């Protein structure tokens, strides 16, 4: 396999460090200076005129952080579901049992989804085989982050041909696609660009609280969106959206697919527990691992090791329990976590997915999956931020 794939090298998107900027120090009478630490010898001070301002702070938190480690008060809030909530309601609060384990787990997942990061983060949904639920999972993740994170969320259909996100989401009478945005992209590459103007080219999903940038219906137009075009669009939408979910096509060698991988923070792999779907996912995993081996860039291999697999429920003949266990084991050996997405008729209409119609089991599964995705994003963000500070 040739290593000369298209797509720019992954760019560092860590925040700009402000600690390298030396502040102007006003001239003061030495007699009026109050020192917070013991004075140093003049010779020592003169010997280090360019002292590193990034030295450890006086208050590091090594002791106080233990007290502040509790991030939320989820276990102190009264129960809102289950028999615990019912008993508290009928007793008018006189009896208030502890919150159940299931409700505590859900609160913890929602807290994870609500985390903030130092920069916009990209989640990329990949699987070379069609029909396993890439778009459905993209909409599910977009709805979950949109509703619960409180952040600006975008689902971007980056299919190299004709994607289906425009079919599975509400158009709100809009016919505009990524191609229309590309034609006016220069106007958004300026400091005067505004979110309201960009929203004209996306499709907001109402109560689902995320927007969609759909692929064009013309396959020839979509084929003309390569790495450079992807990177330009990505630079623009990253200015206005906090979480970007990229729904990809089936060609893992296309320029826009590889460009998306370059700037991915968290990989999500939907699959059914059928041999063709699992083999397709594993071949893609092998490709990414080989890309790291041939280039020496660990980014692609790290994406695989940190990946979240969503096991969807496909139709057709059922696979035996023994074969399903074997397929699970093959996937589990390569990725970080696997989450089962239960069947829900609202996700299987082939038409618009309205998250308000999705049942609790599927909603809960996507909350659990999104919490694992958020954990991966947090780890990547901390690693890149630490690397920047330590440079």
Secondary structure by P-SEA (a helix, b strand, c coil): cccccccccccccccccccccccccccccccccccccccccaaaaaacccccccccccccccccccccccccccccccccccaaaaaaaaacccccccccaaaaaaaaaaaaaacccccbbbbbbbbccccccaaaaaaaaaaaaaaccccbbbbbcccccccccccccccccccccaaaaaaccccccccccccccccccccccccccbbbbcccccaaaaaaccaaaaaaaaaaaaacccbbbbbbccccccaaaaaaaaaccbbbbbbcccaaaaaaaaaaaaaaaaaaaacccaaaaaaaaabbbbbbbbbcccccaaaaaaaaaaaaacccbbbbbccccccccccccccccccaaaaaaaaaaaaaaaaaaaaaaaaaaaaaaac
